[in-house]
Amino acid sequence: MDRKKLVLLLGALIIAIGTAMAARSMFAGAAVPQAEAAVKEPQGPKVLVAQRALPVGTIITADAVAYQAWPKQMVQDAYFLDGEADMNKLLGTVVRHAITAGEPVTQGSLVAPGDRGFLAAALGPGMRAITVPVSAKTGVGGFVFPGDRVDLMLTQTVKGDEEAALKTAETILRNIRVLATDQSTETTHDGDGKTVVRAFRTVTLEVTPKIAEKVAVAQTIGTLSLTLRSIADNESELERAIASGEVELPEGASKADEEAYIRTAMSRPRDGASSFVTGGDVSRFQRRSMPRMDAAPAPQPVIAMSGATAAIAPAAPKGPMVRVTRGKDTIAVPVGK
């Protein structure tokens, strides 16, 4: 290749490199167009919808329902609208007709405490409702609401015969669902408009017929107290029960069937072995064992029947005795008499 052609080739290469660098700088300095997604705000009022599936008998809690935007043309008069419905009055109501997740809650699907058919709608199949009296001390300070789960504790004093009484506290029932309380809110009319909450004096519980009998008897023995359960307690106890084989999931069941079975097992009140403490477990100056009860009655004389005659055997003498034998006869003679 001659010198002239080599110079031309080198010049062309330099020009190509310069052109490429100029083009790169031009494209790099240009503003990159941003793709903005058009977010369309939902139109229409907000209606109350179910956050999860709500079967019949479910007690409405704050996490069960929420307001959601709904097309205006699909809003019905029976819906609860944000700004018009009072959420505080809806809490504690019971689902009368099953509601699927995401479905609007209608006024006819809920029944409020005090309305006709409230307890009948809240009770599960085969369950019963029983009411127990409580106070601020025995009712967790008023922080028990419909839908909560509680344990039932019995406190009693066992009296003995001329001995110190035995103080006991015993958890007799577990995982009992609270159906209703007689708590109410009142607004004062003195111009301040303050809301006054009246503490409840009774609590209505959902139990089985057998547990209802036990609760009725327990009220005559001592004082009943409620202990509030954590939401996580049922899940952990159910896992232990499944692992130990106490609860067996049906074979070949679908996921929905298993979830329904687990929900039923978690909602079942438990009436098993009770736990207890005595005064001796709390204080060294209290009893730990059962006090001595009244002495057993003295044994009755034995009646020996022989033919048509009856002989009453004398009662055994009490106190220190000496056996005296005369010939073939031996008798017991009390000492000191």
Secondary structure, 3 states (H helix, E strand, C coil): CCHHHHHHHHHHHHHHHHHHHHHHHHHHHCCCCCCCCCCCCCCCCEEEEECCCECCCCECCCCCEEEEECCHHHCCCCECECCCCCHHHHCCCEECCCECCCCECEHHHEECCCCCCHHHHHCCCCCEEEEEECCCCCCHHHCCCCCCEEEEEEEEEECCCCCCCEEEEEEEEEEEEEEEECCEEEECCCCCCCEEEECCCEEEEEECHHHHHHHHHHHHHCEEEEEECCHHHHHHHHHHHHHHCCCCCCCCCCHHHHHHHHHHHHCCCECCCCEEEEHHHHCCCCCCCCCCCCCCCCCCCCEEEECCEEEECCCCCCCCEEEEEECCEEEEEECCC
